[in-house]
Amino acid sequence: AVLEQIDQCQTMIFDKTGTLTYGKPTLTEQTIYHGMDSKEILKLVASTERYSRHPLASAILEAAKEEKIDLIDAEQVSEKKGEGLKANVRGIDLTITSRMLLALSAEKDQGIILPEGAGLECLILINGRLAAHYRFRDTPRAESKSFIRHLSTKHGMKKVMIVSGDREEEVKYLADLVGITEVFAGKSP
């Protein structure tokens, strides 16, 4: 019934992840702090992320696989809502968290300045100290741009927009790639 009435629609609203994108982010950038080793950090993070269901976990595990990193056992793994992912890996306390959660922690007082507008990201703390900042990108579906263009030209859509819970920079990045000009980011379900 909905498809039969689609010709009467004038506005189309899309979510981002898994709709206009493949829903499989990739790790695109690693910023390392305090002179730590990037491969060792990735080993610790991937060893912990294999216990997580978070969408970015698979991107981290894929990056470790590409680097041929052997994972090690993590202990005391916890992923309580609003606290990030925590574990102990060979005596190292590891926390994988968000920018917002980091701002609430003691790390904010250590004078670390994070890159602005990072889109999809996570922050890694080792023994309570910021060790790395990871950035991710989710690839748009190959047909997304032509589909969006098709909606306007063939179906008379007056408005096509993205409404997403993701950060504004990440949503605008995708919108630019697929040809959508109206973006509403940082929204909750």
TORKOL-4160 file (C-alpha; in steps of 0.2 Angstrom, whole numbers, padded with zeros to 4 digits, m for minus):
189
<pt num="1" X="0000" Y="0000" Z="0000"/>
<pt num="2" X="0014" Y="0012" Z="0004"/>
<pt num="3" X="0023" Y="0009" Z="m0012"/>
<pt num="4" X="0007" Y="0012" Z="m0022"/>
<pt num="5" X="0006" Y="0029" Z="m0014"/>
<pt num="6" X="0024" Y="0034" Z="m0016"/>
<pt num="7" X="0020" Y="0045" Z="m0031"/>
<pt num="8" X="0010" Y="0057" Z="m0019"/>
<pt num="9" X="0026" Y="0059" Z="m0008"/>
<pt num="10" X="0035" Y="0076" Z="m0009"/>
<pt num="11" X="0048" Y="0073" Z="0005"/>
<pt num="12" X="0060" Y="0058" Z="0007"/>
<pt num="13" X="0069" Y="0056" Z="0023"/>
<pt num="14" X="0084" Y="0044" Z="0024"/>
<pt num="15" X="0094" Y="0037" Z="0038"/>
<pt num="16" X="0113" Y="0036" Z="0034"/>
<pt num="17" X="0120" Y="0020" Z="0040"/>
<pt num="18" X="0115" Y="0004" Z="0031"/>
<pt num="19" X="0103" Y="0014" Z="0020"/>
<pt num="20" X="0114" Y="0026" Z="0009"/>
<pt num="21" X="0130" Y="0017" Z="0015"/>
<pt num="22" X="0135" Y="m0001" Z="0017"/>
<pt num="23" X="0135" Y="0001" Z="0036"/>
<pt num="24" X="0153" Y="m0006" Z="0036"/>
<pt num="25" X="0165" Y="0008" Z="0042"/>
<pt num="26" X="0183" Y="0007" Z="0039"/>
<pt num="27" X="0197" Y="0013" Z="0050"/>
<pt num="28" X="0205" Y="0028" Z="0040"/>
<pt num="29" X="0216" Y="0037" Z="0052"/>
<pt num="30" X="0225" Y="0034" Z="0068"/>
<pt num="31" X="0232" Y="0048" Z="0078"/>
<pt num="32" X="0244" Y="0042" Z="0091"/>
<pt num="33" X="0249" Y="0052" Z="0107"/>
<pt num="34" X="0264" Y="0052" Z="0119"/>
<pt num="35" X="0275" Y="0042" Z="0107"/>
<pt num="36" X="0267" Y="0026" Z="0109"/>
<pt num="37" X="0268" Y="0012" Z="0095"/>
<pt num="38" X="0253" Y="0012" Z="0083"/>
<pt num="39" X="0254" Y="m0007" Z="0080"/>
<pt num="40" X="0254" Y="m0011" Z="0099"/>
<pt num="41" X="0239" Y="0000" Z="0102"/>
<pt num="42" X="0230" Y="m0008" Z="0088"/>
<pt num="43" X="0234" Y="m0025" Z="0095"/>
<pt num="44" X="0227" Y="m0020" Z="0112"/>
<pt num="45" X="0212" Y="m0012" Z="0104"/>
<pt num="46" X="0207" Y="m0026" Z="0092"/>
<pt num="47" X="0210" Y="m0039" Z="0106"/>
<pt num="48" X="0197" Y="m0030" Z="0116"/>
<pt num="49" X="0185" Y="m0026" Z="0102"/>
<pt num="50" X="0183" Y="m0044" Z="0097"/>
<pt num="51" X="0171" Y="m0045" Z="0112"/>
<pt num="52" X="0161" Y="m0030" Z="0107"/>
<pt num="53" X="0145" Y="m0028" Z="0096"/>
<pt num="54" X="0149" Y="m0010" Z="0092"/>
<pt num="55" X="0148" Y="m0005" Z="0073"/>
<pt num="56" X="0166" Y="0001" Z="0074"/>
<pt num="57" X="0173" Y="m0015" Z="0081"/>
<pt num="58" X="0173" Y="m0024" Z="0065"/>
<pt num="59" X="0182" Y="m0010" Z="0057"/>
<pt num="60" X="0196" Y="m0011" Z="0070"/>
<pt num="61" X="0197" Y="m0030" Z="0068"/>
<pt num="62" X="0198" Y="m0028" Z="0049"/>
<pt num="63" X="0212" Y="m0016" Z="0051"/>
<pt num="64" X="0222" Y="m0028" Z="0063"/>
<pt num="65" X="0219" Y="m0042" Z="0051"/>
<pt num="66" X="0226" Y="m0031" Z="0036"/>
<pt num="67" X="0241" Y="m0027" Z="0047"/>
<pt num="68" X="0243" Y="m0046" Z="0051"/>
<pt num="69" X="0242" Y="m0043" Z="0070"/>
<pt num="70" X="0240" Y="m0058" Z="0081"/>
<pt num="71" X="0227" Y="m0054" Z="0095"/>
<pt num="72" X="0229" Y="m0058" Z="0113"/>
<pt num="73" X="0217" Y="m0062" Z="0127"/>
<pt num="74" X="0208" Y="m0048" Z="0136"/>
<pt num="75" X="0201" Y="m0050" Z="0153"/>
<pt num="76" X="0188" Y="m0041" Z="0164"/>
<pt num="77" X="0180" Y="m0035" Z="0148"/>
<pt num="78" X="0165" Y="m0023" Z="0151"/>
<pt num="79" X="0154" Y="m0013" Z="0139"/>
<pt num="80" X="0142" Y="m0004" Z="0150"/>
<pt num="81" X="0130" Y="0008" Z="0142"/>
<pt num="82" X="0137" Y="0026" Z="0143"/>
<pt num="83" X="0155" Y="0020" Z="0149"/>
<pt num="84" X="0163" Y="0014" Z="0133"/>
<pt num="85" X="0172" Y="m0003" Z="0132"/>
<pt num="86" X="0185" Y="m0007" Z="0145"/>
<pt num="87" X="0196" Y="m0022" Z="0148"/>
<pt num="88" X="0213" Y="m0027" Z="0155"/>
<pt num="89" X="0225" Y="m0034" Z="0142"/>
<pt num="90" X="0241" Y="m0041" Z="0149"/>
<pt num="91" X="0240" Y="m0030" Z="0164"/>
<pt num="92" X="0236" Y="m0014" Z="0154"/>
<pt num="93" X="0220" Y="m0005" Z="0158"/>
<pt num="94" X="0212" Y="m0001" Z="0141"/>
<pt num="95" X="0197" Y="0010" Z="0138"/>
<pt num="96" X="0189" Y="0013" Z="0121"/>
<pt num="97" X="0177" Y="0028" Z="0122"/>
<pt num="98" X="0169" Y="0043" Z="0114"/>
<pt num="99" X="0174" Y="0061" Z="0114"/>
<pt num="100" X="0159" Y="0065" Z="0125"/>
<pt num="101" X="0164" Y="0052" Z="0138"/>
<pt num="102" X="0182" Y="0058" Z="0138"/>
<pt num="103" X="0176" Y="0075" Z="0142"/>
<pt num="104" X="0168" Y="0069" Z="0158"/>
<pt num="105" X="0184" Y="0060" Z="0163"/>
<pt num="106" X="0200" Y="0066" Z="0171"/>
<pt num="107" X="0209" Y="0065" Z="0154"/>
<pt num="108" X="0201" Y="0082" Z="0150"/>
<pt num="109" X="0213" Y="0090" Z="0162"/>
<pt num="110" X="0229" Y="0084" Z="0154"/>
<pt num="111" X="0229" Y="0097" Z="0141"/>
<pt num="112" X="0225" Y="0086" Z="0126"/>
<pt num="113" X="0218" Y="0095" Z="0111"/>
<pt num="114" X="0208" Y="0083" Z="0099"/>
<pt num="115" X="0205" Y="0086" Z="0081"/>
<pt num="116" X="0189" Y="0095" Z="0078"/>
<pt num="117" X="0174" Y="0088" Z="0069"/>
<pt num="118" X="0180" Y="0070" Z="0068"/>
<pt num="119" X="0165" Y="0061" Z="0062"/>
<pt num="120" X="0165" Y="0043" Z="0066"/>
<pt num="121" X="0178" Y="0041" Z="0080"/>
<pt num="122" X="0184" Y="0033" Z="0095"/>
<pt num="123" X="0197" Y="0037" Z="0108"/>
<pt num="124" X="0209" Y="0025" Z="0116"/>
<pt num="125" X="0215" Y="0027" Z="0134"/>
<pt num="126" X="0229" Y="0016" Z="0141"/>
<pt num="127" X="0231" Y="0016" Z="0160"/>
<pt num="128" X="0220" Y="0031" Z="0160"/>
<pt num="129" X="0230" Y="0041" Z="0148"/>
<pt num="130" X="0225" Y="0046" Z="0130"/>
<pt num="131" X="0235" Y="0034" Z="0118"/>
<pt num="132" X="0226" Y="0036" Z="0101"/>
<pt num="133" X="0212" Y="0044" Z="0092"/>
<pt num="134" X="0204" Y="0033" Z="0078"/>
<pt num="135" X="0194" Y="0040" Z="0063"/>
<pt num="136" X="0182" Y="0030" Z="0052"/>
<pt num="137" X="0172" Y="0032" Z="0036"/>
<pt num="138" X="0157" Y="0023" Z="0030"/>
<pt num="139" X="0157" Y="0021" Z="0011"/>
<pt num="140" X="0141" Y="0026" Z="0002"/>
<pt num="141" X="0133" Y="0013" Z="m0008"/>
<pt num="142" X="0138" Y="0013" Z="m0027"/>
<pt num="143" X="0120" Y="0017" Z="m0032"/>
<pt num="144" X="0116" Y="0030" Z="m0019"/>
<pt num="145" X="0120" Y="0046" Z="m0029"/>
<pt num="146" X="0110" Y="0040" Z="m0045"/>
<pt num="147" X="0095" Y="0035" Z="m0034"/>
<pt num="148" X="0094" Y="0052" Z="m0025"/>
<pt num="149" X="0095" Y="0060" Z="m0042"/>
<pt num="150" X="0082" Y="0048" Z="m0049"/>
<pt num="151" X="0070" Y="0053" Z="m0035"/>
<pt num="152" X="0070" Y="0071" Z="m0039"/>
<pt num="153" X="0070" Y="0070" Z="m0058"/>
<pt num="154" X="0058" Y="0055" Z="m0061"/>
<pt num="155" X="0047" Y="0055" Z="m0045"/>
<pt num="156" X="0046" Y="0074" Z="m0042"/>
<pt num="157" X="0052" Y="0074" Z="m0024"/>
<pt num="158" X="0053" Y="0092" Z="m0018"/>
<pt num="159" X="0064" Y="0088" Z="m0002"/>
<pt num="160" X="0077" Y="0074" Z="0000"/>
<pt num="161" X="0085" Y="0074" Z="0017"/>
<pt num="162" X="0096" Y="0064" Z="0029"/>
<pt num="163" X="0091" Y="0063" Z="0048"/>
<pt num="164" X="0105" Y="0054" Z="0058"/>
<pt num="165" X="0111" Y="0051" Z="0075"/>
<pt num="166" X="0129" Y="0053" Z="0069"/>
<pt num="167" X="0140" Y="0068" Z="0070"/>
<pt num="168" X="0137" Y="0083" Z="0058"/>
<pt num="169" X="0153" Y="0082" Z="0049"/>
<pt num="170" X="0151" Y="0063" Z="0045"/>
<pt num="171" X="0133" Y="0066" Z="0039"/>
<pt num="172" X="0137" Y="0081" Z="0028"/>
<pt num="173" X="0152" Y="0071" Z="0021"/>
<pt num="174" X="0140" Y="0058" Z="0015"/>
<pt num="175" X="0126" Y="0070" Z="0010"/>
<pt num="176" X="0139" Y="0079" Z="m0002"/>
<pt num="177" X="0144" Y="0063" Z="m0010"/>
<pt num="178" X="0126" Y="0057" Z="m0014"/>
<pt num="179" X="0119" Y="0074" Z="m0018"/>
<pt num="180" X="0108" Y="0078" Z="m0003"/>
<pt num="181" X="0108" Y="0096" Z="0003"/>
<pt num="182" X="0097" Y="0095" Z="0019"/>
<pt num="183" X="0105" Y="0087" Z="0034"/>
<pt num="184" X="0100" Y="0085" Z="0052"/>
<pt num="185" X="0113" Y="0077" Z="0062"/>
<pt num="186" X="0115" Y="0072" Z="0080"/>
<pt num="187" X="0097" Y="0067" Z="0082"/>
<pt num="188" X="0091" Y="0053" Z="0093"/>
<pt num="189" X="0078" Y="0040" Z="0088"/>
